[in-house]
């Protein structure tokens, strides 16, 4: 089975993100012939000598800015080495919340900067959001190097400037790649115009970076999505997707929030049993004991179980137009369980311009990121988001409409130094 890498792109509106995404799609032959012909005709109409590859994605961007519900464009493409799911997030500051959406499941983020302008305010905002969401790997793509005459000194200065920001946000390492999306330098093919650069091309890095994120090394977690019963064969299994760690027959597990311990007898799939299954794999687990388990319960490693609580100290990314105030009664979706929740005190707010936590506010508006206290009706088995994303994340939902209002992170995963 071909590996699959989920990654997101981010950057200011003028950094050439559309062209970079178009270049990746075009050079990997991931667009249809009629799409290329349409882009070529449109480029000729604009008086351009070469195809404007940004047109391959700008149509989607225009739709997003006209109010389409899901404001992140997902593109799927592949090479002989790997498949990719690309979340193309809007660049304007008013769509910062959509960077949260696109990066929430990403194993890697590509952050663009314009070689002429370097690190700007929106670069800092996006870097802060990516750090908050604990995206495991970050690529700094310094674009438009053709417009600075491929000057190594310019790119070295930008990389040094960003390294200070990355360190303050807790990124352990950043891969810096000089590119020109317009002419294709170091995107898919290595450029002869940057002999001083000996690192990978952007696609080369995307194809070679490990796809197993840190969740695979964490203790086992699996929210139960469905109970499978076959009375004729007395089969009883618990289906779900492994959120973290691995599970194998013989492993001791605990059922939460009840706290009942048992052991795994089989790890099943539609293709047959497995010797073990890791994070991201959808499986059915059979247990040694006949226990009352339902959708919404969590199977976890018995020796490293999460805390069960109905008091959450969390970080919220507010996504809705309607402001959030203390005392609001909403629904909280954690894993496969949904429970009523009351919003308590609002704490510090993240100033994404200054990349710093500042004094709290009386309400949260759209795009705001802040610390908040929550109390749930049902106890939940949660981990700090900084340790396990699957059980450390949740959604707040509007009860009447069912609309998603906020993305939540248990604890405070972003500490700015």
C-alpha positions as CSV (number, residue, x, y, z in Angstrom):
1,X,0.0,0.0,0.0
2,X,1.4,3.4,-1.0
3,X,2.2,5.8,1.9
4,X,0.0,8.8,2.3
5,X,1.3,12.2,3.5
6,X,-1.2,14.8,4.7
7,X,0.3,18.3,4.5
8,X,-1.0,21.9,4.5
9,X,0.2,25.1,2.8
10,X,0.2,28.5,4.5
11,X,1.5,31.9,3.7
12,X,0.5,35.5,3.0
13,X,-1.8,36.4,0.1
14,X,1.2,37.7,-1.9
15,X,3.6,35.0,-1.3
16,X,2.8,32.9,-4.4
17,X,1.0,30.0,-2.6
18,X,-1.5,29.5,-5.5
19,X,1.4,29.3,-8.0
20,X,3.3,26.8,-5.8
21,X,0.3,24.5,-5.4
22,X,-0.3,24.8,-9.2
23,X,3.3,24.0,-9.9
24,X,3.2,20.9,-7.8
25,X,0.0,19.7,-9.5
26,X,1.3,20.6,-13.0
27,X,4.8,19.1,-12.7
28,X,3.5,15.9,-11.1
29,X,1.0,15.5,-13.9
30,X,-1.9,15.7,-11.5
31,X,-4.2,17.9,-13.6
32,X,-6.3,16.8,-16.5
33,X,-5.5,17.9,-20.1
34,X,-8.7,20.0,-20.3
35,X,-7.7,21.9,-17.2
36,X,-4.3,22.7,-18.6
37,X,-5.9,23.8,-21.9
38,X,-8.2,26.1,-19.9
39,X,-5.4,27.6,-18.0
40,X,-3.3,28.1,-21.1
41,X,-6.2,29.9,-22.9
42,X,-6.8,32.1,-19.8
43,X,-3.1,32.9,-19.6
44,X,-3.0,33.9,-23.3
45,X,-6.0,36.1,-22.8
46,X,-4.1,37.9,-20.0
47,X,-1.2,38.4,-22.3
48,X,1.1,35.9,-20.5
49,X,3.8,34.0,-22.4
50,X,3.7,31.0,-20.0
51,X,0.7,29.4,-18.3
52,X,-0.3,31.0,-15.0
53,X,-0.4,27.9,-12.8
54,X,-2.1,29.8,-10.0
55,X,-5.3,29.6,-12.1
56,X,-5.4,25.9,-11.3
57,X,-6.4,26.7,-7.7
58,X,-7.6,30.4,-7.8
59,X,-11.1,29.3,-8.9
60,X,-11.4,27.4,-5.6
61,X,-10.0,30.3,-3.7
62,X,-12.6,32.6,-5.2
63,X,-15.4,30.2,-4.2
64,X,-14.1,30.1,-0.6
65,X,-14.1,33.8,-0.3
66,X,-17.7,33.9,-1.5
67,X,-18.7,32.0,1.6
68,X,-18.5,28.3,0.8
69,X,-18.9,26.4,4.1
70,X,-15.6,24.5,4.1
71,X,-13.0,27.2,3.5
72,X,-10.0,24.9,2.9
73,X,-9.4,23.4,-0.6
74,X,-8.2,19.8,-0.5
75,X,-6.2,18.5,-3.4
76,X,-5.2,14.9,-3.9
77,X,-2.2,13.9,-6.0
78,X,0.4,11.2,-6.1
79,X,3.8,10.2,-7.4
80,X,5.3,6.7,-7.8
81,X,6.7,7.0,-4.3
82,X,3.8,8.4,-2.3
83,X,0.2,9.7,-2.3
84,X,-0.6,13.2,-0.9
85,X,-3.5,15.1,0.6
86,X,-2.8,18.8,0.3
87,X,-4.9,21.3,2.4
88,X,-4.6,24.6,0.7
89,X,-5.5,27.3,3.3
90,X,-6.4,30.9,2.5
91,X,-3.7,33.5,3.1
92,X,-5.7,36.5,4.3
93,X,-5.7,37.4,8.0
94,X,-9.5,37.1,8.1
95,X,-9.2,33.4,7.2
96,X,-6.7,32.5,10.0
97,X,-9.4,30.2,11.4
98,X,-9.2,28.1,8.2
99,X,-5.5,27.6,8.8
100,X,-6.6,25.9,12.0
101,X,-8.9,23.7,10.0
102,X,-6.4,22.8,7.3
103,X,-3.5,22.1,9.6
104,X,-5.4,20.2,12.3
105,X,-4.8,16.8,10.6
106,X,-1.5,17.7,8.8
107,X,1.7,15.8,9.4
108,X,3.7,18.6,7.8
109,X,3.2,22.2,6.8
110,X,4.8,24.2,4.0
111,X,5.0,27.9,5.0
112,X,5.7,30.3,2.2
113,X,7.5,33.7,2.4
114,X,8.3,36.1,-0.4
115,X,12.1,36.4,-0.9
116,X,11.6,40.1,-1.5
117,X,9.8,40.7,1.8
118,X,11.0,38.0,4.2
119,X,9.1,37.3,7.4
120,X,5.9,39.4,7.6
121,X,3.1,39.6,10.1
122,X,1.0,36.9,8.4
123,X,4.1,34.6,8.4
124,X,4.2,35.0,12.2
125,X,0.5,34.4,12.6
126,X,0.6,31.2,10.6
127,X,3.7,30.0,12.3
128,X,2.0,30.5,15.7
129,X,-1.1,28.6,14.6
130,X,1.0,25.7,13.3
131,X,3.0,25.6,16.6
132,X,-0.3,25.7,18.6
133,X,-1.6,22.7,16.6
134,X,1.7,20.9,17.1
135,X,2.2,20.2,13.4
136,X,5.2,17.8,13.6
137,X,7.2,19.1,10.7
138,X,7.7,22.5,9.1
139,X,9.1,23.5,5.7
140,X,10.0,27.2,5.1
141,X,9.7,27.7,1.3
142,X,11.4,30.9,0.4
143,X,9.6,31.7,-2.9
144,X,10.3,34.1,-5.8
145,X,14.0,33.6,-5.6
146,X,14.2,34.6,-9.3
147,X,13.1,38.1,-8.2
148,X,16.2,38.5,-6.0
149,X,18.6,37.2,-8.6
150,X,19.1,33.9,-6.7
151,X,21.1,35.8,-4.1
152,X,22.2,33.4,-1.4
153,X,22.8,36.2,1.1
154,X,19.1,37.3,1.0
155,X,17.9,33.8,1.6
156,X,20.4,33.2,4.4
157,X,19.1,36.3,6.2
158,X,15.5,35.2,5.9
159,X,16.3,31.8,7.1
160,X,18.1,33.2,10.1
161,X,15.3,35.6,10.9
162,X,12.7,32.8,10.8
163,X,14.9,30.5,12.9
164,X,14.6,32.9,15.8
165,X,10.8,32.9,15.5
166,X,10.6,29.1,15.1
167,X,12.8,28.6,18.2
168,X,10.5,30.9,20.3
169,X,7.5,28.8,19.2
170,X,9.1,25.5,20.1
171,X,9.8,24.1,16.6
172,X,12.8,21.8,17.0
173,X,13.8,21.9,13.3
174,X,12.8,23.7,10.1
175,X,13.7,22.6,6.6
176,X,14.4,25.7,4.5
177,X,14.1,25.4,0.7
178,X,14.6,28.2,-1.8
179,X,12.1,28.0,-4.7
180,X,10.5,29.8,-7.6
181,X,7.0,28.5,-8.1
182,X,6.7,30.6,-11.3
183,X,9.6,29.0,-13.2
184,X,9.9,25.8,-11.2
185,X,13.2,26.2,-9.4
186,X,13.6,23.5,-6.7
187,X,9.9,22.7,-6.6
188,X,10.0,19.4,-8.5
189,X,13.2,19.7,-10.4
190,X,16.5,20.9,-8.9
191,X,17.6,24.3,-10.2
192,X,21.0,25.0,-11.8
193,X,20.6,28.6,-10.8
194,X,21.1,27.8,-7.1
195,X,24.4,25.9,-7.1
196,X,25.0,27.0,-3.5
197,X,21.9,25.0,-2.3
198,X,22.5,21.3,-1.8
199,X,19.3,20.4,0.0
200,X,16.3,18.5,-1.4
201,X,13.7,19.9,-3.8
202,X,10.3,20.5,-2.2
203,X,8.7,17.4,-3.8
204,X,11.8,15.4,-3.0
205,X,11.4,16.3,0.7
206,X,7.7,15.6,0.7
207,X,8.4,12.1,-0.9
208,X,11.1,11.2,1.6
209,X,9.9,12.6,5.0
210,X,8.7,9.9,7.4
211,X,4.9,9.7,7.4
212,X,4.6,8.1,10.9
213,X,4.0,11.0,13.2
214,X,4.8,11.1,16.9
215,X,1.3,9.5,17.7
216,X,2.7,6.1,16.8
217,X,5.1,6.2,19.8
218,X,2.4,7.2,22.3
219,X,0.3,4.9,24.5
220,X,-2.6,3.2,22.8
221,X,-5.9,5.1,22.3
222,X,-9.0,4.1,20.3
223,X,-12.4,5.8,20.5
224,X,-15.1,3.1,20.0
225,X,-17.2,4.1,17.0
226,X,-19.4,1.1,16.6
227,X,-20.1,-2.2,18.3
228,X,-20.3,-5.2,15.9
229,X,-22.4,-8.1,16.9
230,X,-23.1,-11.4,15.1
231,X,-25.4,-13.6,17.2
232,X,-25.0,-16.5,14.9
233,X,-21.3,-16.8,15.6
234,X,-21.3,-15.1,19.0
235,X,-18.9,-12.5,17.5
236,X,-18.6,-9.2,19.4
237,X,-16.1,-6.6,18.4
238,X,-15.4,-2.9,18.9
239,X,-14.7,-0.9,15.7
240,X,-12.8,2.4,15.5
241,X,-9.7,4.1,14.3
242,X,-6.5,3.9,16.4
243,X,-5.9,7.4,17.5
244,X,-2.4,6.8,19.0
245,X,0.0,4.1,19.7
246,X,-0.3,0.4,18.7
247,X,-2.4,-2.5,19.8
248,X,-1.8,-6.2,19.5
249,X,-3.4,-9.4,20.8
250,X,-2.5,-10.0,24.5
251,X,-2.3,-6.3,25.3
252,X,-3.9,-5.1,28.5
253,X,-6.4,-2.3,28.0
254,X,-8.8,-0.3,30.0
255,X,-12.3,0.8,29.0
256,X,-13.0,4.5,29.8
257,X,-14.7,6.2,31.5
258,X,-15.9,3.1,33.3
259,X,-12.3,2.0,34.2
260,X,-12.8,-1.7,33.5
261,X,-9.6,-3.6,32.6
262,X,-9.4,-6.5,30.2
263,X,-7.1,-7.8,27.4
264,X,-7.2,-7.9,23.6
265,X,-7.7,-11.3,22.0
266,X,-7.8,-10.2,18.3
267,X,-7.2,-7.2,16.0
268,X,-9.5,-7.7,13.0
269,X,-9.9,-6.0,9.7
270,X,-12.0,-6.6,6.6
271,X,-9.0,-8.4,5.1
272,X,-8.4,-10.6,8.1
273,X,-6.7,-10.4,11.5
274,X,-3.5,-8.4,12.1
275,X,-0.6,-9.1,14.4
276,X,-0.7,-5.4,15.4
277,X,-2.2,-2.1,14.3
278,X,-0.9,1.4,14.7
279,X,-2.2,5.0,14.7
280,X,-4.4,5.8,11.8
281,X,-5.5,2.2,11.2
282,X,-9.2,1.4,11.2
283,X,-9.8,-1.9,13.0
284,X,-12.1,-4.0,15.1
285,X,-10.9,-5.1,18.5
286,X,-12.1,-8.2,20.3
287,X,-11.7,-8.5,24.1
288,X,-11.3,-11.3,26.5
289,X,-14.2,-10.3,28.7
290,X,-17.9,-9.6,27.9
291,X,-18.1,-5.9,28.9
292,X,-20.8,-3.3,28.4
293,X,-19.1,-1.0,25.9
294,X,-20.8,1.5,23.6
295,X,-20.0,4.2,21.1
296,X,-18.3,7.0,22.8
297,X,-16.1,4.8,25.1
298,X,-12.4,4.8,24.8
299,X,-10.0,1.8,24.8
300,X,-6.6,2.8,26.2
301,X,-3.4,1.2,27.3
302,X,-4.0,-0.1,30.8
303,X,-0.6,1.0,32.0
304,X,-0.8,4.5,30.7
305,X,-4.4,5.5,30.7
306,X,-5.5,9.2,30.3
307,X,-7.1,11.1,33.1
308,X,-10.9,11.0,33.3
309,X,-12.4,14.4,34.2
310,X,-15.3,16.8,33.5
311,X,-13.1,19.9,34.2
312,X,-11.1,21.0,31.2
313,X,-8.5,23.7,31.1
314,X,-8.2,24.2,27.3
315,X,-7.2,26.4,24.4
316,X,-10.0,27.4,22.0
317,X,-9.8,28.5,18.4
318,X,-13.1,30.3,17.9
319,X,-14.4,29.7,14.3
320,X,-17.9,31.3,14.4
321,X,-19.2,34.8,13.7
322,X,-21.3,34.8,16.9
323,X,-19.1,35.7,19.8
324,X,-18.5,33.3,22.8
325,X,-19.2,34.5,26.3
326,X,-18.8,32.8,29.7
327,X,-21.8,30.8,30.7
328,X,-22.6,29.6,27.2
329,X,-24.2,26.1,27.1
330,X,-22.9,24.2,24.1
331,X,-22.1,20.6,23.0
332,X,-18.6,19.2,23.2
333,X,-17.6,16.4,20.8
334,X,-14.5,14.4,22.0
335,X,-13.6,11.4,19.9
336,X,-16.9,9.6,19.3
337,X,-18.7,11.0,22.4
338,X,-20.8,14.2,22.5
339,X,-21.8,15.8,25.8
340,X,-23.2,19.1,27.0
341,X,-20.7,21.6,28.2
342,X,-20.7,25.0,30.1
343,X,-18.2,27.6,29.2
344,X,-16.4,29.1,32.3
345,X,-13.9,31.9,32.6
346,X,-12.0,33.1,29.6
347,X,-8.3,33.4,30.1
348,X,-5.4,34.8,28.1
349,X,-5.8,35.5,24.4
350,X,-3.1,34.8,21.8
351,X,-2.0,38.0,20.0
352,X,-1.0,36.5,16.7
353,X,0.5,39.7,15.5
354,X,3.0,39.9,18.4
355,X,3.0,36.1,18.9
356,X,2.4,36.5,22.6
357,X,-0.3,35.7,25.2
358,X,-2.0,38.8,26.4
359,X,-4.6,39.8,29.0
360,X,-7.9,38.0,28.7
361,X,-11.1,39.3,27.1
362,X,-14.8,39.3,28.0
363,X,-15.7,37.5,24.8
364,X,-14.2,35.6,21.9
365,X,-14.8,36.7,18.3
366,X,-14.1,34.9,15.1
367,X,-10.4,33.9,14.6
368,X,-9.7,34.5,18.3
369,X,-7.5,32.0,20.1
370,X,-7.7,32.0,23.9
371,X,-7.5,29.9,27.1
372,X,-10.8,28.8,28.6
373,X,-12.3,26.7,31.4
374,X,-15.0,24.2,30.5
375,X,-17.2,21.9,32.5
376,X,-18.8,18.9,30.8
377,X,-21.9,16.9,31.8
378,X,-20.1,13.6,31.3
379,X,-16.5,12.8,32.4
380,X,-14.1,12.4,29.5
381,X,-10.9,10.5,29.2
382,X,-8.5,13.2,27.9
383,X,-4.8,13.7,27.3
384,X,-2.9,17.0,27.0
385,X,-3.0,18.0,23.3
386,X,0.8,18.5,23.4
387,X,1.1,14.7,24.2
388,X,-1.6,13.0,22.1
389,X,-3.6,15.0,19.5
390,X,-6.3,12.4,19.1
391,X,-7.5,12.5,22.7
392,X,-6.4,16.0,23.4
393,X,-8.6,17.7,20.8
394,X,-12.3,18.4,20.7
395,X,-15.0,20.5,19.0
396,X,-17.6,22.8,20.4
397,X,-21.0,22.6,18.6
398,X,-24.0,24.8,18.6
399,X,-26.9,22.7,19.9
400,X,-29.8,24.1,17.8
401,X,-28.0,24.0,14.4
402,X,-25.3,21.4,14.8
403,X,-22.7,23.9,13.4
404,X,-19.1,23.7,14.6
405,X,-18.2,26.7,16.7
406,X,-14.7,26.1,17.9
407,X,-11.7,23.7,17.8
408,X,-10.4,22.9,21.2
409,X,-7.1,21.7,22.6
410,X,-6.8,20.2,26.0
411,X,-4.2,22.2,28.0
412,X,-1.9,24.9,26.7
413,X,0.2,23.4,23.9
414,X,1.8,26.7,22.8
415,X,4.3,28.3,25.2
416,X,5.9,31.3,23.6
417,X,9.4,32.0,24.8
